[in-house]
Amino acid sequence: MSDGLPLYALTPGTFDWLGWSIIDVSLSMEEIKRLGNTADNQRIFLSFFGTTGTVLHTLWNEIGQAGLCRHDMQAKHILWTAAFLKQYSTEAILSVWLGTNRTTLRKWVWIMLDLVSRVKQDVIHWPNRFRGVSEDDKALVTVDGVDIRIEEPQPFTEGWFSQKFKGPGVRYEVALSIVGGEIVWTNGPFPCGMWNDLSIFRFGLKNKLMDGEVVVADKGYIGDERVLPPKYVTDKILRARHETVNRRLKHWACMRNAWRHDTDKHILAFNAVATITQIELVGGSPLFDPFPVVERKLARMRLREALGEHLDRVMEADPNDSRTT
C-alpha cells in the first residue's frame, strides 16, 4: 500500500497531486486538478522536485518491478527524495517544508536513494549503445568525466583536488550512445586528484569494448588507441551534446553544490540522478539530435573516415599493433 492506494493504482497524476499538495498545502484536490499542465506550472514543479510526476511514477514502477518495494513505503517518500536531491537543503529546512520530522525524513531519503541506486542497472544498459547502429559503426559512444564538489575530507590529502574547480571533488565517467543519445554507462566515484579521465577509462570501460570498437572523447583521453582523438573528429557537436548531459546532472543541487554527507554515500545520490536523467532521456525529454536526417549518412561517413585515419596512425606508430588490443 502507498498513501492509502494499492501499488498498481498509482498513476503519474498521483505524484503530481502529492507534489502540488507539498508545494502548497492550502490547495484542495479540485484546485490541483484545475492547475493544468501548463509550462509555468511545469517549471514550478521542476524547481521543487527536479523532475516530473511522470518520471517519478516510472521510477516508482522500476522499484516495484525489481521487487524492492517495502510494505511501509509511500509515494510521498520518493517526492521527499527528489526534493532532497534537487534542493540539497539542510534536514531542518526540508523537514519543515515537507511536513515531517528530521528523523523520518533522514530514514526515508536514504532508504529511497538505496532503492533507486539498485534499480540503476535496470535503467542504464551498456548494450543499449547498439540501438539504431549499422554494422559499419565502430564508434558507438562518447565518453567524458564529470567532477562533483565535495567538502574537504579529513585528514587532508591532495588526492581529492580537482583542477576544474580548484577544490576537493569526486569524478565519474559517463558514456552516452552516439545514435540513441542515452546514458549507457557510468563509473565512479574516483578521487579527482588521483584518477584522471584516461586512467578511469583504462580501469573499466576500455575492457567493455568489442574488438575494433573505439570511443569519441576529448583531449583528456589522448594516448589510448581505443580513443578517437578530437582532431580527427569533425563532429564536435557529439562532445557538445555530451556536455549537455553533464549539465543535466548538475541541474540537481546535490551534484552542483559541495556534497556535505559521507563521501561513501555520494554514489547513491549520483546513481539516483543518473537514473532519473536516463528515464527523462528516453521518456520524452531527449537530447538534441546531432545528425539531422539529411546529414545523418554523411556524418557517419565522416566518423568512419576519422576512425580509418586514426587506425592508420596507430599502425604507423606500432606496426605490430593488432588494432584490437
C-alpha positions in Angstrom: 0.0 0.0 0.0 1.1 3.6 -0.6 -0.7 6.6 0.7 -3.8 4.5 1.0 -3.7 3.2 -2.5 -2.6 -0.2 -3.8 0.7 -0.1 -5.7 -0.9 -0.8 -9.0 -3.4 2.1 -8.5 -0.7 4.8 -8.5 -0.6 6.9 -11.7 1.6 9.9 -12.8 -1.3 12.0 -11.6 -0.8 10.6 -8.1 2.7 12.1 -8.0 1.6 15.4 -9.5 -1.2 15.7 -6.9 1.1 14.8 -4.0 3.8 17.1 -5.3 1.4 20.1 -5.5 0.0 19.3 -2.1 3.5 19.7 -0.7 4.2 22.9 -2.7 1.0 24.5 -1.5 -0.8 22.7 1.4 -3.7 25.1 1.0 -4.7 23.6 -2.4 -7.6 21.2 -2.5 -7.7 18.2 -4.8 -10.1 20.0 -7.1 -7.9 23.1 -7.2 -4.8 21.0 -8.1 -6.8 19.3 -10.9 -7.7 22.8 -12.3 -4.0 23.9 -12.3 -3.4 22.1 -15.6 -0.1 21.1 -17.1 0.9 24.5 -18.3 4.6 25.5 -19.0 4.6 27.7 -15.9 3.2 25.0 -13.7 5.8 22.5 -15.0 8.6 25.0 -14.2 7.3 25.4 -10.7 7.1 21.7 -10.1 10.6 21.2 -11.6 12.0 23.9 -9.4 10.8 22.0 -6.3 11.4 18.3 -7.3 13.8 18.5 -10.2 11.7 16.3 -12.5 8.1 15.5 -13.4 5.4 13.4 -11.7 5.5 11.1 -14.8 9.2 10.4 -14.3 8.8 9.8 -10.6 6.0 7.4 -11.4 8.3 5.5 -13.8 10.9 5.4 -11.1 8.4 4.0 -8.6 7.4 1.3 -11.1 11.0 0.3 -11.7 11.4 -0.2 -7.9 8.3 -2.3 -7.9 9.2 -4.4 -10.9 12.6 -5.1 -9.2 10.7 -6.5 -6.2 12.2 -3.8 -3.9 9.0 -2.1 -2.6 8.6 -2.2 1.2 5.2 -2.6 2.8 5.7 0.7 4.6 6.9 2.7 1.6 4.7 5.5 0.4 4.7 7.6 -2.8 5.4 10.7 -0.8 8.8 9.2 0.1 10.0 9.4 -3.5 8.9 13.0 -3.6 10.9 13.7 -0.4 13.9 12.1 -2.0 13.5 14.1 -5.2 13.3 17.3 -3.1 16.4 16.3 -1.2 18.4 15.8 -4.5 17.0 19.0 -6.1 17.3 21.4 -3.2 20.0 19.7 -1.1 19.0 21.9 1.8 19.6 21.1 5.5 17.4 18.5 7.2 15.9 21.2 9.4 14.7 23.2 6.4 13.5 20.2 4.3 11.7 18.6 7.2 9.6 21.7 7.9 8.8 22.2 4.3 7.9 18.6 3.7 5.8 18.4 6.9 7.7 15.7 8.7 10.4 15.4 11.3 14.2 15.2 10.7 14.5 11.5 11.8 11.7 10.3 9.5 13.0 12.4 6.6 16.5 11.1 7.0 15.3 7.5 7.3 13.3 7.6 4.1 15.6 9.6 1.9 18.5 7.2 2.4 16.2 4.2 2.0 14.8 5.5 -1.3 18.3 6.5 -2.5 19.5 3.0 -1.9 16.5 1.5 -3.7 16.9 3.9 -6.7 20.6 3.2 -6.9 19.8 -0.6 -7.0 17.5 -0.2 -10.0 20.0 1.9 -11.9 21.2 -1.4 -13.6 17.7 -1.9 -14.9 17.5 1.5 -16.5 21.1 2.2 -17.7 22.3 -0.6 -20.0 25.7 -0.9 -21.7 24.2 -3.0 -24.6 21.8 -0.1 -25.5 24.7 1.6 -27.4 23.8 -0.8 -30.3 20.3 0.7 -30.8 20.0 2.0 -34.3 23.6 1.4 -35.3 24.8 -0.2 -38.5 27.4 -3.0 -38.9 30.0 -0.4 -40.1 29.7 1.7 -37.0 32.7 1.3 -34.7 32.5 4.5 -32.7 29.3 3.9 -30.6 29.7 6.2 -27.6 31.0 9.5 -26.4 32.8 9.4 -23.1 33.6 12.2 -20.6 34.3 12.7 -16.9 32.3 14.9 -14.7 33.7 16.4 -11.5 31.4 16.9 -8.5 32.3 19.1 -5.5 32.6 17.6 -2.0 33.5 19.1 1.3 37.2 18.6 2.3 37.6 15.0 3.6 39.6 14.6 6.8 42.5 14.1 7.1 43.5 16.5 4.3 45.1 15.0 1.2 45.7 16.5 -2.3 44.3 13.3 -3.8 40.8 14.8 -3.9 41.8 18.0 -5.6 40.0 18.9 -8.9 41.7 21.2 -11.4 38.3 22.1 -12.8 37.1 24.0 -9.7 40.3 24.1 -7.6 38.9 22.2 -4.7 38.1 18.7 -3.4 35.9 16.6 -5.6 35.0 13.1 -7.0 34.9 12.2 -10.6 32.5 10.0 -12.5 32.8 8.6 -16.0 29.7 8.8 -18.2 29.2 7.2 -21.6 26.5 8.3 -24.0 25.3 6.4 -27.0 26.0 8.3 -30.2 22.9 7.2 -32.2 20.4 6.8 -29.3 21.6 9.7 -27.2 21.1 7.9 -23.9 23.3 7.1 -20.9 24.7 3.6 -21.3 27.5 3.6 -18.7 28.6 5.3 -15.5 31.6 4.5 -13.3 32.8 6.1 -10.1 33.3 7.8 -7.8 37.1 8.4 -8.1 39.1 11.0 -6.2 39.8 13.7 -8.7 43.4 14.2 -7.9 44.3 10.5 -8.1 42.4 9.5 -11.2 42.4 11.3 -14.5 39.9 10.6 -17.3 42.2 8.3 -19.2 43.1 6.2 -16.1 39.4 5.7 -15.3 38.7 4.7 -18.9 41.5 2.2 -18.9 40.4 0.8 -15.5 36.9 -0.1 -16.6 35.2 0.9 -19.8 38.0 0.0 -22.1 37.7 -3.6 -21.1 34.0 -3.5 -22.1 34.7 -2.6 -25.8 34.4 -5.0 -28.6 37.3 -5.8 -30.9 37.8 -2.8 -33.1 35.4 -0.6 -31.2 36.5 2.9 -30.2 35.0 5.8 -28.2 34.8 9.5 -29.0 36.3 11.7 -26.3 38.0 15.0 -25.6 41.7 15.7 -25.3 41.8 14.3 -21.7 41.7 10.8 -23.2 44.5 11.3 -25.8 47.1 8.5 -25.6 45.0 5.4 -26.0 44.4 3.6 -29.3 40.7 2.9 -28.4 40.0 6.7 -28.2 39.2 8.7 -31.4 41.2 11.9 -30.8 39.3 15.2 -31.1 41.5 16.5 -34.0 40.4 13.5 -36.2 36.7 14.0 -35.4 34.8 16.7 -37.4 31.6 16.2 -35.5 32.5 18.3 -32.4 28.7 18.5 -31.8 28.9 15.0 -30.4 31.0 16.2 -27.5 28.9 19.3 -27.1 25.8 17.0 -26.7 27.6 15.1 -24.1 28.3 18.3 -22.1 24.5 18.8 -22.2 24.2 15.6 -20.2 26.7 16.8 -17.7 24.7 20.0 -17.3 21.6 18.0 -16.7 23.3 16.1 -13.9 24.3 19.3 -12.3 20.8 20.6 -12.6 20.4 18.9 -9.2 21.8 20.9 -6.3 23.4 17.8 -4.7 25.6 17.5 -7.8 26.2 21.2 -8.2 26.9 22.2 -4.6 29.6 20.7 -2.3 28.5 17.3 -1.0 28.4 17.6 2.8 27.4 14.0 3.7 29.7 11.0 4.0 31.8 10.6 0.8 30.9 6.9 0.5 27.2 7.9 0.2 27.8 10.1 -2.8 27.4 7.3 -5.2 23.8 6.8 -4.0 22.9 10.3 -5.0 24.8 10.2 -8.3 23.2 6.9 -9.3 19.7 8.3 -8.4 20.3 11.5 -10.5 21.8 9.4 -13.4 18.8 7.0 -13.3 16.3 9.9 -13.3 18.2 11.6 -16.2 18.1 8.4 -18.2 14.4 8.0 -17.7 13.9 11.6 -18.9 16.1 11.0 -22.0 14.0 8.0 -23.2 10.7 9.2 -21.9 10.0 12.5 -23.5 12.9 14.8 -22.9 15.6 13.6 -25.3 18.9 15.4 -26.2 19.1 17.3 -29.5 19.8 15.1 -32.5 23.4 15.8 -33.6 22.7 14.2 -37.0 19.8 15.8 -38.8 18.1 13.3 -41.1 19.5 14.8 -44.3 23.1 14.7 -42.9 23.0 11.5 -40.9 24.6 9.3 -43.5 27.3 11.9 -44.3 28.0 12.4 -40.6 28.5 8.6 -40.1 30.8 8.5 -43.1 33.0 11.3 -41.5 33.2 9.3 -38.3 34.3 6.2 -40.2 36.9 8.2 -42.2 38.2 9.7 -39.0 38.4 6.2 -37.5 40.3 4.9 -40.5 42.9 7.8 -40.3 43.3 7.1 -36.6 44.0 3.4 -37.1 46.4 4.1 -39.9 48.4 6.4 -37.5 48.3 3.7 -34.8 49.8 1.2 -37.3 52.5 3.6 -38.4 53.5 4.2 -34.7 53.4 0.4 -34.0 53.3 -1.9 -37.0 52.8 -4.9 -34.6 49.6 -3.4 -33.2 46.6 -5.7 -33.8 44.1 -2.8 -33.7 42.0 -4.7 -31.3 44.1 -4.5 -28.1 
